[in-house]
Amino acid sequence: MRLLSLLSNLLYINPNQMHLEIVTPDKKVFQGEVTEASFTGAGGSFQVLTNHAPLVSALAKGAVSFTTSEGKQSMIVDGGVVEVKDNVIVLLAEKVVG
């Protein structure tokens, strides 16, 4: 959680966007600004918008989608954990499978 605090202090974040990082044990898969992100949580799917309440959630194998200035993007992750705080989203994925 300290990582999110440091990131939010170091990065300028547009008030209508969030900073998303998707990381696997092997590499950083994505880093950039998004307007929304959707995840397959262990208890069901959920969406994150700007100024979302802080949360930490386990992820099941499933789709992760997000919208950037270039449009909607998606990938399949094989489980992981996502943390949301101060318009910064960090997803630690077991692996990206598609």
C-alpha positions in Angstrom: 0.0 0.0 0.0 3.0 2.3 0.6 3.8 1.8 -3.2 0.4 3.3 -4.1 1.0 6.3 -1.9 4.5 6.9 -3.4 3.1 6.6 -6.9 0.2 8.9 -6.4 2.6 11.6 -4.9 5.1 11.2 -7.8 2.7 11.1 -10.7 0.5 13.8 -12.1 -2.9 12.2 -12.6 -5.6 13.9 -14.7 -8.7 14.3 -12.4 -10.8 12.4 -15.0 -8.3 9.5 -15.2 -6.6 6.9 -13.1 -3.1 5.4 -13.4 -3.1 1.6 -14.0 -0.2 -0.7 -13.8 -0.5 -4.4 -14.6 2.5 -6.5 -13.5 3.4 -10.2 -13.6 6.4 -11.9 -11.9 8.1 -11.6 -15.3 7.4 -8.1 -16.6 5.3 -5.0 -16.5 2.4 -5.7 -19.0 0.8 -2.3 -19.0 1.3 1.2 -17.5 -0.8 4.1 -18.4 -3.8 6.4 -17.9 -7.3 4.9 -18.0 -10.8 6.3 -17.5 -12.3 3.0 -16.3 -11.2 -0.6 -15.5 -13.1 -3.8 -15.0 -11.9 -7.0 -13.2 -13.1 -10.5 -12.5 -12.9 -10.6 -8.8 -13.0 -13.9 -6.7 -16.6 -12.9 -5.7 -17.7 -11.6 -9.1 -16.9 -8.9 -11.6 -16.6 -5.2 -10.7 -15.7 -1.9 -12.3 -13.5 0.9 -11.1 -14.1 4.5 -12.0 -12.2 7.7 -11.0 -12.3 8.5 -7.2 -13.3 4.9 -6.4 -13.2 4.0 -2.7 -9.9 2.3 -1.7 -10.0 -1.5 -2.1 -7.9 -4.6 -2.3 -9.4 -7.6 -4.0 -8.4 -11.1 -5.0 -8.9 -11.8 -8.7 -10.1 -15.0 -10.4 -9.0 -16.2 -13.8 -10.8 -13.9 -16.2 -11.0 -10.7 -18.2 -9.4 -7.4 -17.3 -10.5 -4.6 -19.5 -9.7 -0.9 -19.4 -10.3 2.2 -21.5 -7.4 4.4 -22.6 -7.3 7.4 -24.9 -6.8 4.8 -27.8 -10.0 2.9 -26.8 -10.9 -0.2 -25.0 -8.3 -2.9 -24.3 -8.6 -6.3 -22.6 -6.6 -9.3 -21.6 -7.1 -12.5 -19.6 -5.3 -12.9 -16.3 -4.8 -16.1 -14.4 -5.6 -14.8 -11.0 -3.9 -12.1 -8.9 -4.6 -9.2 -6.6 -5.7 -5.6 -7.4 -5.3 -2.6 -5.2 -7.1 0.7 -5.8 -6.2 3.9 -3.9 -6.2 7.6 -4.8 -6.9 7.0 -8.5 -4.0 4.5 -8.8 -4.7 0.9 -9.6 -2.0 -1.8 -9.3 -2.8 -5.3 -10.5 -0.4 -8.0 -9.6 -1.3 -10.9 -11.9 -0.1 -14.5 -11.7 0.2 -14.4 -15.5 -1.4 -13.0 -18.5 -2.8 -15.8 -20.7 -4.4 -13.8 -23.5 
